[in-house]
C-alpha cells in the first residue's frame, strides 16, 4: 500500500510504501512532552520504504531534545511535523505522523499510547533500529527526487 502524506502547506511530503499490505496501521501517541503538546501520533513499517521530498528546505526546522537522538522535521511555514528521523550507526531511520496521511481509511489506524520514559539511550536506539522505517530517502529542492 502506498501512503502519501505531507505537512499542511505541502512543503514536506512523503510517500511510504507499506509492505506487506497492512491489515491495520499502529498509531502510537507518544506521551513525551513535545508530542503531547503538538498531538504527535507516529507509525512505521520496518519493511517499508519512505521517500521524503522537501520543496523549500530553508523552511524546515529540525528540533531535537532529551537524548537528541531524534530530529523532528518541522515546517516553519505551517508548523506541522510529518516526519521524525534518527541517525543510528551511520544509517537513517524514520517514523511518520499518521495525522499527516492523505486519503487513508482512518479505520485502518489502531491507536495506542506509547511511553518511553526511563528508556536508556542504547535501548532507545536498538528499538528504533528494530521498529522504525529503515529504507529512507530525502530529496530537497523544487524538482527533487528522493535518493
C-alpha positions in Angstrom: 0.0 0.0 0.0 1.3 3.4 -0.9 0.6 6.0 1.7 1.1 9.7 0.9 1.3 12.5 3.5 2.5 16.0 4.0 2.6 19.0 6.2 -0.3 21.3 5.9 1.2 23.6 3.2 2.8 20.6 1.3 6.4 21.8 1.7 7.4 18.4 3.4 5.8 15.5 1.6 6.3 11.8 1.9 5.4 8.5 0.3 5.5 5.4 2.4 5.3 2.1 0.6 3.9 -0.2 3.3 4.8 -3.8 2.6 3.2 -6.2 3.0 -0.3 -4.6 2.7 -1.4 -3.7 6.3 -4.4 -5.2 8.0 -4.1 -2.3 10.5 -1.7 0.5 11.0 -0.3 1.1 14.5 -0.8 4.7 15.6 1.3 5.4 18.6 0.5 8.5 20.6 3.8 9.3 22.3 3.5 10.7 25.8 6.6 12.8 25.8 6.0 16.5 26.4 6.8 17.5 22.8 4.4 15.0 21.2 1.6 15.7 23.8 1.9 19.4 23.1 1.5 19.1 19.3 -0.5 15.9 19.1 2.2 13.6 17.7 0.9 10.2 16.7 3.5 8.1 14.8 3.8 5.0 12.8 6.4 3.0 11.0 6.7 -0.1 8.8 10.2 -1.6 9.3 9.8 -3.5 6.0 8.6 -0.4 4.1 10.3 2.3 2.0 9.9 6.0 2.8 10.6 8.8 0.3 10.6 12.3 1.7 10.6 15.4 -0.5 11.2 18.9 0.8 10.4 21.7 -1.7 11.8 24.6 0.3 14.5 23.2 2.8 15.1 26.7 4.2 11.6 26.5 5.7 12.3 23.3 7.6 13.5 23.4 11.2 15.0 20.3 12.8 14.3 20.0 16.5 15.9 17.6 18.9 15.5 17.4 22.7 16.2 15.0 25.5 18.8 12.5 24.3 19.0 14.5 21.0 18.9 11.2 19.1 15.8 12.0 17.0 15.1 15.0 14.8 11.6 16.3 14.4 11.3 17.9 10.9 9.0 20.9 11.4 7.7 23.0 8.5 8.2 26.6 9.7 5.6 27.8 7.3 2.7 25.8 8.7 4.1 24.3 11.9 3.4 20.6 11.1 5.8 17.8 11.9 5.2 15.0 9.4 8.5 13.1 9.8 10.9 12.2 12.6 14.4 10.8 11.8 17.2 9.2 13.8 20.7 8.6 12.6 22.0 5.4 14.1 25.4 3.9 13.2 25.5 5.9 10.0 22.0 4.8 8.9 18.9 6.9 8.7 15.7 5.6 10.3 12.3 7.4 10.4 8.7 7.4 11.6 5.8 9.4 10.1 2.8 11.1 11.5 -0.5 9.4 10.9 -2.1 12.9 11.2 -0.2 13.8 8.0 -1.7 10.9 6.0 -3.8 11.9 2.9 -6.6 9.7 1.6 -6.2 6.8 4.0 -9.2 5.0 5.5 -8.8 6.1 9.2 -10.4 2.8 10.3 -7.1 1.1 9.4 -5.4 3.0 12.3 -5.0 1.2 15.6 -4.4 3.8 18.3 -2.3 3.1 21.3 -0.3 5.1 23.8 3.5 4.9 23.8 5.7 5.9 26.7 9.5 5.8 26.6 10.1 7.4 29.9 13.1 5.8 31.6 14.4 4.2 28.4 18.1 4.4 28.2 19.7 5.8 25.1 21.2 2.4 23.8 17.8 0.7 24.4 16.1 3.5 22.5 18.4 3.3 19.6 18.0 -0.5 19.4 14.2 -0.2 19.5 14.3 2.3 16.6 16.6 0.0 14.6 14.0 -2.8 15.0 10.8 -0.8 14.6 11.4 2.3 12.6 11.5 2.6 8.7 15.0 1.6 7.6 14.7 2.4 3.9 14.6 6.2 4.0 15.4 8.7 1.2 15.3 12.5 1.4 15.3 14.9 -1.5 15.4 18.7 -1.3 14.6 21.4 -3.8 11.7 22.1 -6.1 12.5 19.5 -8.7 14.0 17.0 -6.2 13.6 13.2 -6.4 14.4 11.2 -3.3 17.7 9.3 -3.3 
